Amino acid sequence: MLTRIRPSQIARSRSATLQAMAAGAVAVGALAFTAIAIGRLSIRKARIRSLEVDDLTVRSLNIVEGPRLGGESRL
């Protein structure tokens, strides 16, 4: 069975994608600011492990520090 997708549905989907991308950018910015302010995380070696976003609110951000083993930080 084929489901017909209306252009308005595609527009809403694009809007949701853009909102998620904006929230991700805000989360990365907050991570960078926190890392600089605290000075305990090397930004170049940090990696986002998981990011939960609800609308434009970051619900959780889990990052992993660089090459050190067990260097996880939860913000």
C-alpha positions in Angstrom: 0.0 0.0 0.0 1.4 3.4 -1.0 1.1 6.3 1.3 0.8 9.7 -0.3 2.8 12.4 1.3 1.6 15.9 0.9 4.0 18.9 0.4 2.9 20.3 3.8 4.1 17.1 5.5 7.5 17.4 3.9 7.8 21.1 4.9 7.0 20.1 8.5 9.6 17.3 8.4 12.2 19.8 7.1 11.3 22.2 9.8 11.7 19.5 12.5 15.1 18.6 11.0 16.3 22.2 11.0 15.1 22.6 14.6 17.0 19.4 15.7 20.1 20.7 13.9 19.8 24.1 15.6 19.4 22.4 19.0 22.5 20.2 18.3 24.4 23.4 17.4 23.3 25.0 20.7 24.4 21.8 22.6 27.8 21.8 21.0 28.2 25.6 21.8 27.2 24.9 25.4 29.7 22.1 25.5 32.5 24.3 24.2 31.6 27.1 26.6 31.6 24.7 29.5 34.9 23.2 28.5 36.5 26.6 28.2 35.0 27.8 31.5 35.9 24.8 33.5 39.1 24.0 31.6 38.9 20.3 32.2 38.0 19.0 28.7 40.0 19.3 25.5 37.4 20.4 22.9 39.4 18.9 20.0 39.3 15.5 21.7 35.7 15.5 22.8 33.1 13.4 21.1 29.3 13.6 21.6 28.1 10.1 22.5 24.4 10.8 22.8 22.1 13.9 22.5 18.5 14.0 23.4 16.5 17.0 22.1 12.9 17.9 22.7 11.8 20.8 20.5 14.7 23.3 21.0 15.5 22.1 24.5 18.5 19.9 25.1 17.3 17.1 27.5 20.6 15.3 27.9 24.1 15.5 26.5 26.6 12.7 27.0 30.2 13.4 25.8 33.3 11.2 25.8 36.8 12.7 26.2 39.6 11.8 23.9 42.1 9.0 24.0 42.1 8.4 27.8 40.3 5.2 28.8 37.2 5.8 31.0 37.2 9.5 30.3 33.5 9.9 30.2 31.8 13.0 31.4 28.1 13.6 31.8 26.8 17.1 31.6 
